[in-house]
Amino acid sequence: AWPSKPVRIIVPAPAGGPYDRLIRPIAQDMAATLGQPIVIDNRPSAGNIVGTQAGATAPADGYTLTMTGMINTISAGVYDKLPFDIVGDFAHITAIGEGAQWMLTRPDTGLQSLADVLARARREPGKLSVATSGAGSAGHLLMELLQRAANVQLVHVPYKGGAPATTDLLAGVVDLLIVPQNVVAAHVQSGKLKALAVSSNTRSPAAPQVPSFAELGWPRLTVTSWVGLS
């Protein structure tokens, strides 16, 4: 008889971020199909830890689902101790999305390309700041890979999700941003943000003018991140 009452989906990221933007239209379809309301429960934190822990400790009755993703598998190698076991504490249901990361800046920074970023980083080590969705996120690891591959020093600024990180880039708080495309595509199309590179194998259909890291000579920076329901 499942479901006989509303189903909750824990989103371990802020409203308006990539996880949130992905799940809301899916939740609408689920509600129509299942005949019960789907309640979105945003519980943001760096590394998705707070929301994922809430899902791990919820009753195992099928009425609490949790958005999980690649960040959960990465976190075990980033944090010394986690309050959950991403494998043993969940029944993993399905993958619902996969996508590349975008590196972005504001038009007023004077950074017109990835080459400009690397040149400035070499002239002024430790001066350029890079915002990401949090420690252990795909964006964070992409930034670390870039520093190692290009032998440059950047300043990592982790946020509790892609939405607040994007807000601070727009406000001039940080210089660069690495997040999934769905949280920034509208800002790129409007010209408020400039995309410098994408981490997919090839260019994104959403921004065909933006080169991939691979075609710019950095194939090690080919990274996609996935998300699912558990």
TAPERA-V897571 format. One record per run of one state. SS is the DSSP state (alpha for helix, beta for strand, coil for the rest). FROM is the first residue (numbers start at 1). TO is the last residue. Records with the same first field share a line. If there is no record, write none. Layout:
SS = FROM-TO, FROM-TO
//
This chain:
coil = 1-6, 12-17, 35-37, 43-45, 58-63, 79-93, 110-113, 124-128, 133-137, 151-154, 159-161, 171-175, 184-184, 191-192, 199-204, 208-211, 213-218, 222-223, 230-230
beta = 7-11, 38-42, 64-69, 94-106, 129-132, 155-158, 176-180, 193-198, 212-212, 224-229
alpha = 18-34, 46-57, 70-78, 107-109, 114-123, 138-150, 162-170, 181-183, 185-190, 205-207, 219-221
//
